[in-house]
Amino acid sequence: MNTKLSVNINKIATLRNSRGGDLPSVVEAAIRCQMYGAQGITVHPRPDERHIRYKDVKEIKPLITTEFNVEGNPKYDSFVQLVLDVKPHQVTLVPDSLDALTSNNGWDTISEKKYLTEIISEFKKAGIRTSIFLNPDVKLVSHAAETGADRIELYTEDYAKHFLINKKEAIKPYIETAIEALKFNLGINAGHDLSLLNLKYFAQKIPNLLEVSIGHALIADALYLGMEKTIQNYLAELK
């Protein structure tokens, strides 16, 4: 089974917000991404709504015919309520601070285990699949499993950063973490700085990689290639 491609449309919202109004439309972007073959749509609303707004999430959900993945920090009550109201197919828990430019770390599933267990239970009662954003660290995996999470999302910035230097060493901790996750029946997602340059190698080496969430690089490529061609190119890398 091929790894699914979920397109993160946050950057579409960033462009819209820079001018005001509704151009480009994030709703239309979600529709088009699905039309062009994406198997999911990802959004990451933040409390300051500097890109995707809570209103966007509510408008997009009824139009999703594939899979809707909402990312964010559940320590903000407004995010938790949004997820419970919208009921996406998956919620990905990311411990980003309000002032973070982008996601920059995974959860410490040891020190945060009690909290994660409680919030994940709340989401699962609502029928929402849960995923924990995780650094590639084998010792965190068993604790992630103990929270009741369905999946982990491997935070791939370090892999992307070191890919051209030594791709075998760059991917090593990710392979080890994925193998450990399989022992605990955790599904494996991945995301952050994956691109046409490094995606194929990652997808080939990580066992049971279910889904990748890609936004920044994909939207940048679409400026040159067009959205349809870009999505097809990314799907080809995952075959």
C-alpha positions in Angstrom: 0.0 0.0 0.0 1.4 3.4 -1.0 2.0 6.0 1.6 -0.8 8.6 1.6 -0.1 12.2 0.8 -1.9 14.8 2.9 -1.4 18.4 1.7 -0.9 21.1 4.3 -2.6 24.2 3.0 -1.4 26.6 5.7 0.7 28.5 3.3 -2.3 29.2 1.1 -3.9 30.9 4.1 -0.6 32.9 4.8 -0.8 34.3 1.3 -4.5 35.2 1.7 -4.0 36.9 5.0 -1.1 39.0 3.7 -3.6 40.9 1.6 -6.9 40.4 3.3 -10.1 39.2 1.6 -10.4 35.6 0.4 -7.9 35.3 -2.4 -6.5 32.7 -2.7 -9.3 30.7 -1.1 -8.3 28.0 1.3 -11.6 26.2 0.7 -11.0 26.1 -3.1 -7.4 25.0 -2.4 -8.6 22.0 -0.4 -11.1 21.1 -3.1 -8.5 21.3 -5.8 -5.9 19.3 -3.9 -8.3 16.5 -3.5 -9.3 16.7 -7.1 -5.7 16.5 -8.2 -5.1 13.3 -6.2 -4.1 14.2 -2.7 -5.4 11.6 -0.2 -5.8 14.1 2.6 -5.8 17.7 3.7 -3.9 19.0 6.7 -4.4 22.3 8.5 -2.6 23.6 11.5 -4.6 26.4 13.2 -2.8 28.5 15.8 -4.5 30.6 18.5 -3.4 33.8 16.8 -4.9 32.6 13.5 -1.9 34.0 11.6 -2.6 31.6 8.7 -5.4 29.0 8.9 -8.3 30.4 10.9 -10.7 28.5 13.1 -13.5 29.6 10.7 -11.5 28.0 7.8 -11.4 24.7 9.6 -15.2 24.6 10.0 -15.8 25.6 6.4 -13.3 23.0 5.0 -14.5 20.0 6.9 -17.8 19.3 5.1 -16.0 19.5 1.8 -13.4 16.8 2.6 -13.9 13.6 0.7 -10.6 12.0 1.6 -9.1 12.6 5.1 -9.0 15.7 7.2 -6.1 16.1 9.6 -6.1 18.9 12.1 -2.8 19.7 13.8 -2.2 21.8 16.9 -1.3 22.2 20.5 -4.1 20.8 22.7 -2.9 22.9 25.7 -5.0 25.7 24.2 -8.6 25.1 25.1 -9.8 26.8 22.0 -8.0 24.2 19.8 -9.5 21.3 21.8 -13.0 22.7 21.4 -12.4 23.3 17.7 -11.4 19.7 17.2 -14.3 18.3 19.2 -16.7 20.5 17.2 -15.3 19.7 13.8 -14.5 16.0 14.4 -11.7 15.6 11.8 -10.6 12.1 10.8 -7.3 12.7 12.7 -5.9 15.1 15.2 -2.2 15.5 15.3 -0.9 16.8 18.7 2.0 19.2 18.3 3.6 21.0 21.3 4.4 24.3 19.5 4.4 27.5 21.5 2.4 30.5 20.4 5.5 32.4 19.3 7.0 29.5 17.3 7.4 30.3 13.6 6.7 26.7 12.7 6.7 23.4 14.6 10.1 22.8 16.0 10.0 19.9 18.5 8.1 16.7 19.3 6.5 15.7 22.6 8.4 14.5 25.6 6.1 11.5 26.1 7.8 10.7 29.4 7.2 13.9 31.3 4.0 14.7 29.4 2.5 11.2 29.5 -0.2 11.8 32.1 -1.4 14.9 30.2 -1.3 13.3 26.8 -3.2 10.2 28.1 -6.0 12.4 29.4 -6.4 14.6 26.3 -6.1 11.7 23.9 -8.8 9.9 25.8 -11.1 12.9 25.2 -10.5 12.9 21.5 -10.9 9.1 21.2 -14.2 9.2 23.0 -15.3 11.6 20.2 -14.2 9.0 17.6 -11.1 10.9 16.4 -7.9 9.1 15.5 -5.0 10.6 17.4 -1.3 11.1 16.4 1.5 12.4 18.5 4.3 14.6 16.9 7.5 12.8 18.0 11.2 13.3 17.6 13.0 10.2 16.3 13.9 8.8 19.7 13.4 5.1 20.4 13.0 5.7 24.2 9.9 7.9 23.6 7.9 5.3 21.7 6.7 3.0 24.5 5.5 6.0 26.4 3.7 7.3 23.3 1.9 3.9 23.1 0.9 4.1 26.7 -0.9 7.4 26.2 -3.4 5.5 24.0 -2.4 7.3 20.8 -3.2 5.5 17.5 -0.2 6.9 15.6 3.0 8.9 15.9 4.1 11.5 13.4 7.9 11.5 13.0 9.3 15.1 13.0 11.5 15.1 10.0 13.3 18.4 10.1 16.6 16.9 11.2 16.4 14.3 8.4 15.8 17.0 5.8 18.6 19.1 7.2 21.2 16.4 7.0 19.9 14.5 3.9 22.5 15.9 1.5 25.3 15.5 4.0 24.8 11.8 4.7 21.3 10.4 4.0 22.1 7.0 5.5 23.0 8.6 8.9 20.2 11.1 8.6 17.5 8.5 8.3 19.0 6.0 10.8 17.2 7.2 14.0 13.9 7.4 12.0 14.1 3.8 10.9 14.9 2.7 14.5 12.0 4.7 15.9 9.6 3.3 13.3 10.7 -0.3 14.0 10.1 0.3 17.7 6.7 1.9 16.9 5.6 -1.3 15.1 6.3 -3.3 18.2 3.6 -1.3 19.9 1.1 -1.3 17.0 1.5 2.4 16.5 0.8 3.7 13.0 3.5 5.9 11.5 3.1 9.3 9.9 5.8 11.8 9.1 6.1 15.5 8.3 8.2 18.7 8.3 10.5 19.8 5.5 9.9 16.7 3.3 10.2 17.6 -0.3 10.7 16.2 -3.8 14.4 16.1 -3.0 14.2 13.8 0.0 10.7 12.2 0.1 11.3 9.1 -2.0 14.3 7.9 0.0 12.4 8.4 3.3 9.3 6.6 2.1 11.4 3.7 0.8 13.3 3.3 4.1 10.6 3.8 6.7 8.6 0.6 7.4 4.8 0.9 7.4 4.8 4.6 6.6 1.1 5.4 6.4 1.0 9.1 5.7 3.1 12.1 5.1 1.9 15.7 5.6 3.6 18.2 3.3 3.0 21.9 3.0 5.8 24.4 2.6 7.8 22.7 -0.1 4.8 21.5 -2.0 3.1 24.9 -2.1 6.5 26.4 -3.2 6.8 23.9 -6.0 3.3 24.6 -7.1 4.3 28.2 -7.8 6.5 27.0 -10.5 4.8 23.8 -11.7 1.2 24.3 -10.9 -0.8 22.5 -8.1 -2.0 19.6 -10.2 1.5 18.7 -11.6 3.1 19.2 -8.2 0.7 16.9 -6.4 1.2 14.3 -9.1 5.0 14.6 -8.7 4.8 14.0 -5.0 2.5 11.1 -5.4 5.0 9.6 -7.9 7.7 9.8 -5.2 5.5 7.8 -2.8 4.9 4.9 -5.2 
